[in-house]
Amino acid sequence: MTKYSSTQHFLRSTIAILLISIASLQACAPSISLFSETAYQQAVELKILSLQLMDHASEPFENHRDDIRVLRHELLKAYEFAKGRPDNEFTTEQWEIMMDPEQYMIGGFLNRWEQQGTLSESFIAEAKVTIAEGFDTIIGLESGKIRPRRG
């Protein structure tokens, strides 16, 4: 009888330790925000706007200064929206990379265009692929989130 009690105690202890371990792991794991239709739409629209504007980078920067200012403003709005959502660190970091003037995303592209005045067609074509992939990452992060329950 003692042997059975020891085994039963061992099993209960093991199960308790497993449950505590699982709870601890879940508490340590970063949580992810729910899907936002607004965030998704912002990312898609900014991808399209960015890629269309990039087609004009072989023309003087000054000719497109107003459009670039609008794009930068819209990028900042999307970033601030992402940053203001709870449990949205991954997406916020991707927006930071996208806007960084020292990176190889749209922020860096616009910065280079401003510094050089015009960009070559080959550079624009290569940059568009990279920047489109960056936007696709943000779009994918958002579309992969759990949709909130209705009702």
JOGI-V12951 format. One record per residue. N is the residue number from 1. RES is the residue in three letters. PHI is phi as a letter, one per 40 degrees, with the letter a starting at -180 (* if undefined). NEAR is the number of other C-alpha atoms within 10 Angstrom. Layout:
N	RES	PHI	NEAR
N	RES	PHI	NEAR
This chain:
1	MET	*	5
2	THR	c	7
3	LYS	c	8
4	TYR	c	9
5	SER	c	10
6	SER	c	11
7	THR	c	11
8	GLN	c	12
9	HIS	c	12
10	PHE	c	12
11	LEU	c	12
12	ARG	c	12
13	SER	c	12
14	THR	c	12
15	ILE	c	12
16	ALA	c	12
17	ILE	c	12
18	LEU	c	12
19	LEU	c	12
20	ILE	c	12
21	SER	c	12
22	ILE	c	12
23	ALA	c	12
24	SER	c	11
25	LEU	c	11
26	GLN	c	11
27	ALA	c	10
28	CYS	c	9
29	ALA	c	9
30	PRO	c	12
31	SER	c	12
32	ILE	b	17
33	SER	c	19
34	LEU	c	18
35	PHE	d	16
36	SER	b	17
37	GLU	c	12
38	THR	c	12
39	ALA	c	20
40	TYR	c	17
41	GLN	c	14
42	GLN	d	18
43	ALA	c	24
44	VAL	c	15
45	GLU	c	13
46	LEU	c	17
47	LYS	c	23
48	ILE	c	13
49	LEU	c	15
50	SER	c	22
51	LEU	c	18
52	GLN	c	12
53	LEU	c	15
54	MET	c	23
55	ASP	c	13
56	HIS	c	16
57	ALA	c	23
58	SER	c	16
59	GLU	c	15
60	PRO	d	15
61	PHE	d	21
62	GLU	d	13
63	ASN	c	12
64	HIS	b	14
65	ARG	d	12
66	ASP	c	11
67	ASP	c	15
68	ILE	c	19
69	ARG	c	11
70	VAL	c	11
71	LEU	c	18
72	ARG	d	18
73	HIS	c	12
74	GLU	c	17
75	LEU	c	23
76	LEU	c	15
77	LYS	c	13
78	ALA	c	21
79	TYR	c	22
80	GLU	c	14
81	PHE	c	15
82	ALA	c	23
83	LYS	c	18
84	GLY	c	12
85	ARG	c	16
86	PRO	c	11
87	ASP	f	15
88	ASN	b	19
89	GLU	c	17
90	PHE	c	16
91	THR	c	23
92	THR	d	20
93	GLU	c	15
94	GLN	c	18
95	TRP	c	25
96	GLU	c	18
97	ILE	c	18
98	MET	d	23
99	MET	c	22
100	ASP	c	17
101	PRO	c	16
102	GLU	c	14
103	GLN	c	14
104	TYR	c	18
105	MET	b	24
106	ILE	c	29
107	GLY	d	21
108	GLY	c	18
109	PHE	c	25
110	LEU	c	23
111	ASN	c	16
112	ARG	c	18
113	TRP	c	21
114	GLU	c	18
115	GLN	c	11
116	GLN	c	11
117	GLY	g	15
118	THR	a	16
119	LEU	b	20
120	SER	c	11
121	GLU	d	14
122	SER	c	10
123	PHE	c	12
124	ILE	d	18
125	ALA	c	13
126	GLU	c	10
127	ALA	c	19
128	LYS	c	21
129	VAL	c	12
130	THR	c	14
131	ILE	c	21
132	ALA	c	16
133	GLU	c	14
134	GLY	c	20
135	PHE	c	23
136	ASP	c	15
137	THR	c	16
138	ILE	c	23
139	ILE	c	19
140	GLY	c	14
141	LEU	d	17
142	GLU	c	25
143	SER	c	16
144	GLY	c	11
145	LYS	c	13
146	ILE	c	12
147	ARG	c	13
148	PRO	c	10
149	ARG	c	6
150	ARG	b	4
151	GLY	g	3
